């Protein structure tokens, strides 16, 4: 089998890596806006932290391109909303895929035996979760909405403690 040339593999790898959007790559895109900021604000953006009053450029540097952009008109004026979502797959169990047929020969009886064994396949469900919603009014962040995450990641799987019992 003929292998692809090394330079072709390297070019494809470089293209894939270049398409990943990181805070540093977004800082390079918006270098003029980033350079005009004070050091504490630059550090916040590097940590993907946004605050009320930031411009769309600063939010883009910190969080990247939104999953969706919405427009909302209120008594205060036109508002733009950037929605950031997380996409992942969740394991949903297993289903019977098919049966595997096995044929074996017994040399003592000189007969073939056929047996069937179930084969199961994992099933994954595509999930989407809204993580953050950023509202802009007059070109500045006016509201930040985040989904509340439990303080303890294992809290989702633990039942609440029964009242009247000591820990």
N, C-alpha and C positions, 0 to 999 in steps of 0.2 A: 504494500500500500504506500502510495506517495504521500509524504508529509508536506504541509504547507510551509512556505519559506518563513524563516525566523522573523524577518522584517514585517511580514503581513500579520503574524501573531502579535508582535510588539505594537504595531499600529492599532490593531483592534483593542488591545489591552489599554493603550493610552487613551483611545477614544472613550472607552467605558469609564475609565477613571476620571477623565476630564468632564464627563457629563454629570458627575456627582456634585451637588451643590453643597458646599460647606461654608461656614461663617467666613473663613479666610478667603475663599473664592468670591463671596459676595462683597467682602470688604474691598477686594480688588476692582470689582465692577463699579462700586460706588465710592471710590477712593477720595473724591473731592468732598463729599458729604462727611465721610468718616474722619478725614484729616482736620476738619473744622471743629471737631468735638473736643471737649476736655477729657482728660485721662479717666476719671471715674465713669463717665458715660461710655467711653470706648470699652472699658472692662466689662460693663454691664452687657453691652452688645455682644462681646466675645462669649459671654456666658448665656446668651439667648434670653436675656431679661429685657422686657420692654416696660415703659411707664407712660402714664397719661401725659399728653403734650408732644410725644414723639411724632415726627413726620413719617409719611409712608416709606421714604427711603430708609429711615432708621429701622422701621419694623421689618422691611425686606432684608436688611443686613442681618438682623437678629434671628428671624424665623424663616426666611426664604419666601418663595412664592406661595400664595395661599392655594388651597384646594378649590376654593370657590370665592367669587366676588359678587356681592349683592348690593343693590341700591335701595335706599329707604328714604321716603320723603315724610318729614314730620313738620310740626309747627315751627321748629327751630331751623329748618332748612333741609337740604339734601344731605343724606348721610351715606357713606360708603362703608360696607362691612366686609372684612376679610375673614373667611372661615378656614381654619386649619383642621384637617382630619387625619386620623391614623387608620391605615388599612392593614389588616392582618387576616390570617386564617386560623380558625379555631377547630380543634379536633372534635368531631361530632360522633365518633364511635366507629363501628365496623359493620359492614354489610356482607352478605354472602355474594361473592363474585361469580364463582363457578365451581364445578367439581373437577378435580384432577383424577384421571383414570390411571390406575396402575395395573400392569399385566405382569404376572410372574409365572414362572414355569417350575413345576415340582418334578424333579427327575425321578423320584421314587414312584409316583403314580403316573408319570408321563402325561400330565394334564396341565393346561393353562388355567390360571385363576385370575379373575378380574375383580378389582376392588375400587371403590370410589371414596375420595376424601374431599371434604369441603375446603374451599379456599376463600379466605376472607380478605377484604380490601378495606384500608382505612378511608374514612370519609372526612373531609374538611369542609367547613362552611366559611365563605368569605364574610368578614365582619368589617364594619366601618364604625368608627367612634369619633365624635366631634371632640377635639381637645381644647381649642381656644377660638374665640370670636373677638375680633378687634374692630371697633367702630371708629370711623374718622368723621369729624365734623370740621368744616373749614380747613381741611388739609392737616389736621392734628388729631392724635388719638384722643377720643373723648370717653371711651369705655373699653374695658377689657373683661371678657367673660371667660372663665375657665371651668371645666368640669372638675368637681371636687373629688380628689383621690383620697382614699383612706390613709391615715398616718402609718398604719402597720399593714404591709402588703398581704399578710396572712389573715387579716381581719375578715376578708370576704369569705374565707372558708370555715371560720370558726363560728359556732353558734353563740348567741349572746349568753353571758353568764346568768345563771338562775338567781333570782333574788333570794336573800336569806342564807346563802351559802358562803362560807369563808373561802378565801383564795388559797 
